[in-house]
């Protein structure tokens, strides 16, 4: 994952699958953590996406397609 853009309280992320990720159905969530200034208290937020992500083809995954 890579931050591609940041502006105020918005961040755009680039999410890439691993070269050996098998074809299939995946779920995605994003979790952020921030520390409260001047203390060890940590706030966290987790967003789970309701729609699944499907990897339909992974040309870099050996042995899957027998090409």
Residue pairs with C-beta under 8 A, 6 or more apart in sequence:
1 13
1 14
1 15
1 16
2 13
2 14
2 16
3 11
3 12
3 13
3 14
4 12
4 13
4 14
5 11
5 12
6 12
13 30
15 28
17 55
17 58
19 58
19 60
19 61
20 60
20 61
20 62
21 55
21 58
21 61
22 55
22 58
22 61
22 64
23 55
23 56
23 57
23 58
23 61
23 64
24 54
24 55
25 52
25 53
25 54
26 52
26 53
26 54
26 55
27 48
27 49
27 52
27 53
28 48
28 49
28 53
29 46
29 47
29 48
29 49
30 46
30 47
31 44
31 45
31 46
31 47
32 44
32 45
32 46
33 42
33 43
33 44
33 45
34 42
34 43
34 44
35 41
35 42
35 43
36 42
36 43
58 64
59 65
